[in-house]
Amino acid sequence: MKSVLVIGGGVAGIQASIDLAMRGIVVYLVERNPGIGGRMAQLDKTFPTNDCSICILAPKMIECAGHENVHVLTLSEVKEVKGNAGDFKVKVLRHPRYVDEDKCTGCGDCTTACPYVRVDEFNLLGSRRNAYLYFMQVVPRVATIDGENCVRCGNCEAICDVGAIDLYQKPREMEIEVGSIIVATGFDLFDPSGIDEYGYGRYKNVLIAMEYERLICASGPTNGHLIRPSDGKEPKRVGFIQCVGSRDQKNNQYCCSVCCMHATKESILTKEHCPDAETYIFYTDLRAFGKGFNEYIERAKREYDVNYIRSRPGKIEENEKKDLTIWYDETVTGEVKAMEVDLVVLCTTLLPSKGAYELAKILGVELNEHSFFETKDIFNPVDLSIEGIFAVGYCQSPKDIPESIMQAKGAVSRAAEILSGE
Ligand SMILES: Cc1cc2nc3c(=O)[nH]c(=O)nc-3n(C[C@H](O)[C@H](O)[C@H](O)COP(=O)(O)OP(=O)(O)OC[C@H]3O[C@@H](n4cnc5c(N)ncnc54)[C@H](O)[C@@H]3O)c2cc1C
């Protein structure tokens, strides 16, 4: 059987789908969001090259969705899997978009006609309407109606020239047969409001790193203007706190594997936005293990005056001007010190995607103690405990984009072996 199911349309799932399709294999790419792209679509730039993230991802998204061998199933989830390697029968639940994908032109008229505003899950700091485009460069470029919150006022229907709105669409179930399955469900963000001492959620100028990525991004909620949420002023001193909720006994013990590098990237970008700003990275130890990573950090120090302080911050305090004081234990000297900053970025741990446990149960595969998909051994780095099912990218262990792509390519070769009966 010459078809493969890919679950998760982030960079890993997209790369796997393109490579399979190029080999003449039919792909069903199941994505739970209204569009593909995953977390990489939310990033401003990517380390260690500072490429514009969406500029290098968008052509891949278009290539993937436009390939005749790829069926992109958005707003969808896998509900049942039966069978064995070479012959799996899969049930996919397709949630209603309330918009006919074949008719919608992506003009965005419905998004301006909708009067109801909500938090924007993609931009994090911004807002969106109940009729919305998931993000500016979304693929497929079709609108979505937030069925849960929509009051069916009909404004979107009235403005849509092509009659694409269908407010009474129902969920649909679809059955597919595939020879192999690749899981690429990535990660979800950790909410640090439970770490009371850092004040996230209470202090307006304490953000998480993904919010910061959106704040400095040209397509983000401030069109790329780096301003403090409390007063709209440019920050003059920004502190980045590493390992929030990771490498810690109370929350998660594993290293998220990317925060040393993305804090460095965000510090460089801060200086590019506000050349007078000072940046401080409060780190546990620097894990710059990838190609060009150490050089990137050296360049950040040399060319952008990024300051690295080996420390464990214990507390953040806010004054009446909403400025912040970071109290930290400088682990080299053992001294307790304080630093005043305008903005704090918490580089939080990243969690296995919500629903990983349920998906593992449906697939019959094992998770490790942190709920990442458990791979077999070092000679089978993408194989899961059931033959013919593979996992790639962040869903099987913390990793960056280049490593996710490498694994996707590895899994494609393993899936092709299964299909050819090797
Ligand atoms: C703040 C921040 C900055 C970063 N900066 C960089 C950087 O500069 N360079 C770099 O190399 N890395 C960076 N990373 C890491 C990078 O984001 C990840 O390595 C990459 O996104 C992993 O890709 P993925 O496809 O495995 O997962 P994801 O990007 O998380 O994609 C997973 C996809 O699967 C979907 N999904 C999840 N569960 C299901 C399900 N049950 N059914 C269907 N679909 C599902 C999700 O909706 C999502 O679209 C950064 C991470 C963060 C948090």
The ligand as an ORCA input file, in Angstrom:
! r2SCAN-3c Opt
* xyz 0 1
  C      10.509     30.491     21.790
  C      11.093     29.441     20.892
  C      12.017     29.803     19.933
  C      12.610     28.823     19.130
  N      13.529     29.212     18.203
  C      14.121     28.279     17.416
  C      15.092     28.662     16.440
  O      15.389     29.851     16.279
  N      15.732     27.677     15.725
  C      15.429     26.343     15.898
  O      16.043     25.500     15.250
  N      14.475     25.961     16.802
  C      13.809     26.897     17.541
  N      12.834     26.507     18.430
  C      12.445     25.075     18.464
  C      11.471     24.747     17.292
  O      10.280     25.483     17.480
  C      11.185     23.241     17.274
  O      12.407     22.548     17.110
  C      10.285     22.853     16.087
  O       9.113     23.631     16.089
  C       9.916     21.364     16.179
  O       9.101     21.064     15.081
  P       8.000     19.907     15.142
  O       7.421     19.817     13.775
  O       8.580     18.707     15.755
  O       6.876     20.431     16.162
  P       5.845     21.659     16.121
  O       6.427     22.833     15.481
  O       5.360     21.789     17.533
  O       4.638     21.127     15.209
  C       3.774     20.096     15.652
  C       2.458     20.193     14.892
  O       1.645     19.071     15.251
  C       0.307     19.508     15.503
  N      -0.312     18.543     16.435
  C      -0.021     18.352     17.735
  N      -0.751     17.326     18.237
  C      -1.527     16.878     17.219
  C      -2.492     15.837     17.105
  N      -2.795     15.039     18.139
  N      -3.103     15.651     15.918
  C      -2.812     16.451     14.842
  N      -1.902     17.456     14.896
  C      -1.264     17.654     16.068
  C       0.499     20.897     16.100
  O      -0.690     21.659     15.980
  C       1.655     21.440     15.253
  O       1.191     22.047     14.065
  C      12.242     27.459     19.258
  C      11.266     27.100     20.220
  C      10.695     28.075     21.022
  C       9.669     27.702     22.046
*
